[in-house]
Amino acid sequence: MELLTALRDAAHRLEQAGVPTPGVDAEILLSYLLGVTRGALLADAQTGKTLSASRQAEWESMVSRREAREPLQHITGTAPFMDFEVVVGDGVFVPRPETQALVEAAITHAQSIAVGESGLHIADLCSGSGVVALSLARAVPQAHVVAVEASEQAIAYLTRNVADLAPDVEVVQASVEQLDRASARFDMILANPPYVPVSEVPNEPEVAHFDPAIALFGGEDGLDTVREIVDYALGALRPGGYLAIEHSNLQGQALRELLRGAGFFGVETEKDFVGRERFTRGFRP
């Protein structure tokens, strides 16, 4: 089978299955299978190179999995974020590019903080695969970063990603409500928590059928874990410390009211790269 034929057939099947970017997904899958870049794959496809018979069964399996709307990242086993890739799979939330808005703002703030004798301390709650914690640790090497995750399945991916990409990050397995609130030791707390109301079923099959419920659903209004985070931050952040929480584009007002009601000042909602309200930040009184 010629590579060009394999790509065209796969793209058609994925389009029929409702995959949003069928051509791109086909290229990513085939380049992953062959261990080459997408550019090299396309160059090979245009020169008439073929897919060996020994690889065709594996290729069919990969296309069938994506056709069934299994996330592309589960099939390749990795997800890109910022300037690195993390290992992902069943049981861990696949990181989204929208989270980069929260991360970039946090890095800018972290780099502007005057570091005291005890250094800069940052917590990433509901860490999942660890992309927020890893981004901060890699961009702000003087910071001590703690990644907190409750799920046993997700903690396995988090631990591996930390070991591979930022070994100095401290990994803690706990829910937010289990964390110690007694000492105000953090300069920054960041979170991409579950925030989908339980009554809402995600439209995308990749989300509804493959992302773990613990990482998606946040109670009746979606804000149960968010409230726990705000309560925790009141005790765990130093005065003037920075809190930033990701949320849906419909929850900005609720987050602003929640933070202001808890006494946080400088509360603002920031937008992601497509102009949707994406995270709200404030400073502990």
NUGU-794957 format. One record per residue (C-alpha): y, x, z. Coordinates in steps of 0.2 Angstrom, whole numbers, padded with zeros to 4 digits, always signed. Example, Ala and Ser with C-alpha at 12.3 -4.5 7.8 and 13.67 -1.06 7.14 Angstrom:
BEGIN
-0022+0062+0039 -0005+0068+0036 
//
This chain:
BEGIN
+0000+0000+0000 +0017+0007-0005 +0029+0009+0010 +0042-0002+0000 +0030-0016-0002 +0025-0015+0016 +0043-0016+0022 +0047-0031+0010 +0031-0040+0015 +0035-0038+0034 +0053-0042+0032 +0048-0059+0023 +0036-0063+0037 +0048-0059+0051 +0061-0070+0042 +0049-0084+0041 +0046-0082+0059 +0064-0084+0064 +0067-0066+0069 +0086-0063+0068 +0085-0046+0060 +0069-0045+0050 +0073-0031+0038 +0079-0020+0052 +0064-0024+0063 +0052-0020+0049 +0060-0003+0046 +0060+0001+0065 +0042-0004+0067 +0036+0006+0052 +0046+0022+0056 +0039+0021+0074 +0021+0019+0067 +0024+0034+0055 +0034+0045+0068 +0049+0047+0057 +0067+0042+0057 +0073+0026+0048 +0082+0037+0036 +0067+0047+0032 +0056+0031+0030 +0068+0024+0018 +0069+0040+0008 +0050+0040+0007 +0049+0022+0002 +0061+0024-0012 +0050+0038-0019 +0035+0028-0020 +0025+0035-0005 +0011+0025+0002 +0004+0019+0019 -0013+0026+0021 -0028+0014+0023 -0031+0021+0041 -0014+0015+0046 -0014-0002+0038 -0024-0011+0052 -0012-0004+0065 +0003-0009+0054 -0004-0027+0052 -0006-0028+0071 +0012-0023+0074 +0019-0035+0062 +0009-0049+0069 +0015-0046+0086 +0033-0046+0081 +0030-0061+0070 +0024-0070+0086 +0041-0065+0093 +0035-0052+0105 +0050-0041+0108 +0052-0026+0097 +0055-0015+0112 +0038-0020+0119 +0029-0015+0103 +0038+0002+0102 +0037+0004+0121 +0055+0010+0122 +0073+0002+0122 +0089+0012+0117 +0104+0011+0129 +0120+0022+0128 +0114+0039+0122 +0096+0038+0129 +0080+0027+0128 +0070+0020+0142 +0052+0015+0143 +0050-0004+0144 +0035-0016+0143 +0027-0031+0151 +0035-0035+0167 +0052-0027+0165 +0069-0035+0158 +0073-0027+0141 +0091-0020+0143 +0104-0028+0132 +0118-0019+0124 +0131-0031+0132 +0127-0022+0149 +0136-0006+0141 +0153-0015+0145 +0149-0015+0164 +0142+0003+0163 +0157+0010+0153 +0170+0003+0165 +0160+0009+0180 +0159+0027+0173 +0178+0027+0170 +0181+0021+0188 +0168+0033+0195 +0177+0048+0187 +0194+0043+0194 +0188+0042+0212 +0193+0056+0224 +0176+0062+0231 +0176+0065+0250 +0165+0077+0260 +0150+0065+0259 +0151+0064+0240 +0152+0049+0229 +0138+0035+0233 +0134+0022+0220 +0121+0008+0221 +0113-0001+0206 +0105-0018+0212 +0092-0027+0202 +0090-0011+0193 +0075-0016+0181 +0072-0002+0169 +0086+0008+0177 +0099+0009+0163 +0114+0006+0174 +0109+0019+0187 +0103+0031+0174 +0120+0030+0164 +0130+0033+0180 +0119+0047+0186 +0120+0056+0169 +0139+0053+0166 +0144+0057+0184 +0133+0071+0190 +0142+0073+0207 +0137+0055+0212 +0122+0051+0222 +0115+0035+0214 +0102+0023+0222 +0093+0011+0211 +0086-0004+0220 +0073-0016+0212 +0061-0029+0220 +0048-0031+0207 +0032-0021+0208 +0030-0022+0189 +0048-0016+0186 +0048-0003+0199 +0034+0007+0189 +0045+0008+0174 +0061+0012+0184 +0052+0026+0193 +0046+0033+0176 +0063+0032+0168 +0071+0040+0183 +0058+0055+0183 +0061+0057+0164 +0080+0055+0163 +0089+0058+0180 +0077+0064+0193 +0090+0064+0207 +0092+0045+0207 +0085+0038+0223 +0073+0023+0219 +0071+0009+0232 +0059-0005+0231 +0068-0020+0240 +0076-0037+0237 +0095-0038+0240 +0092-0048+0256 +0081-0034+0263 +0094-0021+0262 +0103-0014+0277 +0121-0020+0278 +0125-0011+0294 +0134+0005+0286 +0148+0005+0274 +0141+0019+0264 +0144+0015+0245 +0159+0018+0235 +0153+0007+0221 +0140-0006+0219 +0134-0012+0202 +0122-0026+0197 +0115-0035+0182 +0106-0049+0193 +0096-0064+0187 +0110-0077+0183 +0102-0090+0172 +0101-0108+0181 +0083-0113+0183 +0086-0129+0173 +0090-0119+0157 +0077-0113+0146 +0082-0098+0135 +0083-0101+0117 +0075-0085+0111 +0056-0084+0112 +0058-0065+0116 +0067-0070+0132 +0058-0086+0137 +0041-0079+0135 +0042-0061+0138 +0056-0057+0150 +0051-0059+0168 +0057-0074+0177 +0062-0064+0192 +0075-0055+0181 +0081-0071+0173 +0083-0086+0185 +0095-0086+0199 +0093-0103+0207 +0100-0120+0203 +0117-0114+0197 +0111-0096+0193 +0121-0088+0207 +0109-0087+0221 +0106-0068+0219 +0125-0065+0215 +0129-0073+0232 +0117-0061+0241 +0125-0046+0232 +0143-0051+0237 +0137-0054+0255 +0128-0037+0255 +0143-0028+0247 +0155-0034+0261 +0144-0024+0273 +0138-0009+0262 +0154-0005+0253 +0167+0006+0261 +0185-0002+0262 +0192-0002+0244 +0175+0000+0237 +0171-0006+0219 +0159-0021+0215 +0155-0026+0198 +0142-0040+0193 +0136-0045+0176 +0135-0063+0172 +0135-0075+0157 +0150-0079+0147 +0151-0096+0156 +0151-0090+0174 +0167-0079+0175 +0178-0092+0184 +0164-0095+0197 +0162-0076+0200 +0181-0074+0202 +0181-0088+0214 +0166-0081+0224 +0174-0064+0225 +0191-0070+0230 +0184-0082+0243 +0175-0067+0251 +0191-0058+0252 +0189-0046+0237 +0205-0040+0229 +0210-0035+0212 +0197-0047+0205 +0196-0048+0186 +0183-0053+0173 +0180-0041+0159 +0174-0044+0141 +0159-0036+0131 +0160-0029+0114 +0160-0046+0105 +0174-0053+0116 +0164-0064+0128 +0167-0063+0147 +0153-0052+0153 +0156-0045+0171 +0168-0048+0185 +0174-0034+0197 +0184-0032+0213 +0187-0021+0227 +0181-0024+0245 +0195-0028+0258 
//
